[in-house]
Amino acid sequence: MVSYRLGHAARILGVSTDTVRRLADGGKLKTTRTKGGQRMVDGARLAKLAETIDDDPEFAQVSSARNHLLGIVTRVVRDKVAAQVDLRCGPFRLVALVTRESVDAMRLQPGVMAYAVVKATNVVVELAPAAVQAQEGEDA
């Protein structure tokens, strides 16, 4: 059984640790405590919550794209027609190639908070290092 600390659960869901704490306190997410008193979330329960989050008005989407990553613009390179926008979304650096007109209309510049909205036809799935370690422990 894989368990996550509240902070890791928050990163997985794309919300704050306080939001996960409220979900747990409100009965939407069951937690257990370690001997040291730290709250833990069972991975299977977290996965079930993640599946239902789309139906929760608190997490409602207004776009057909499901992947919205909040970040900060770190760089904008403009050309005559196109522009490159670099964003830092948590630990991830994303680069978007968009029209110059869009960049100008949104007044994008370093320091502006923006979403990277990703709709891809191909997605690669990799195990996180902690998941690999947890699975190796189960196999032993």
C-alpha angles and dihedrals in degrees: 000000000000118000131188134206115239092257092055091046089052092052090049092051094040094238137108124277087245089058091053089047090052091048089052094045090047092053097249092112123033116218135187130205128237121226086265091055097252115146116239132190122213110239094228092052091047090052091052091051090047089055093053097043092090089064094050112098089216088067099035119155124215095195138063089235110090100195111080114164116188113217148138127265109245101175141008123194113188128199128177094274108006138041137199116222120192117200132185109214106181107299092345130093113206127186121203127191108208138154120285087232091060093048091050093045092051092042091229116188136143111297097031115126111231142156124248102215110198125193110170135173092211126047125179118209119209129177116246113239092248091053091051091052092047092051092047088053091052092050093055 
